Amino acid sequence: MIRYIIIITAIILPFVIYYLLVRLTKRVNKKFPLITLSLISLLLLICSLIYFRFTSTQPKGLNYTPPKYENNKVVPSKIK
């Protein structure tokens, strides 16, 4: 669940920071830097995905076997 929160935060954070910056400084800017903010969001998203890729909580060397249907019974999944 925390992964989803971090990914959503990486996408939304630049827009929230820009909104707060404009509100606090009371600066009126007719041009909204959508492309710049989107690129920053994309960069943060890629960084968070790379972080999650290399900080996996699963021990190395384990294989996941999905559930199967054998002899009219469902065999549960296994991690070996």
N, C-alpha and C positions, 0 to 999 in steps of 0.2 A: 504494500500500500504506500509505503514511503517513497518508493520509486516513482509511482504515478504523481505524487505530490511534487517531487523534485522536477520531473519532466514538465508538468504544467506550469510550475513556477518559472522554469527556464524560458518558457514560451511567453508568458505574460509579463514577467518582471520589467523588461525595457519599456513597455508601454505604460505600466503603472508609474515607474520612475519619471518618465517624461511628463505624464499627466500631473504628478505631484510637483515637479519642478515648475511647470507653467502656472499651476495654481498658487504656489507659494511666492513666486516672484511677480505674479500678476502681469506677466508679459503676454501681450496679445500678438500671436503669430498666426497669420492666415495660412501659412504653408505648413502642413503636417508632414514630418519626415517619415513617412510610412515605409519607404524602401530601406532606409538606414536602420530603423527600429526592427524591421523584419529580418534584416541580415544579422543584426546583433542577436535576435532571438534564435535564429538558425544556428549561429555559432555556439551559443550557450547550450542549445539542445544537443548538438553534436558532441560537445565537451562532456555533458552529463551522460550521454549514451556510451562514450568511450570509457568514462569512469566506471559505469556499471559493468561494462564488458570485462574489465580487468580486476574488478573487486568482487568476484563471484563468491557466494557463501558456500557453494558446494565443494566438498573435498575433491581433489584431483583423483582420477582413475576410476571413478564410479560410473556405471552405465545405467541408464534408465530404460526399463522395458515397459511399454505401455500395456494397459489391460487387453486381454485377448478373449475371444469366444471359442472355447474348446469343449467338445462333448456336451453340448447344450448347457454349458455353465460358463459364467464369466470368471476368468482367472484374473485376480487383482494385479495391479502394477507392482513392479519390484525395482529396487535400486540395489545393484550389486557392485 
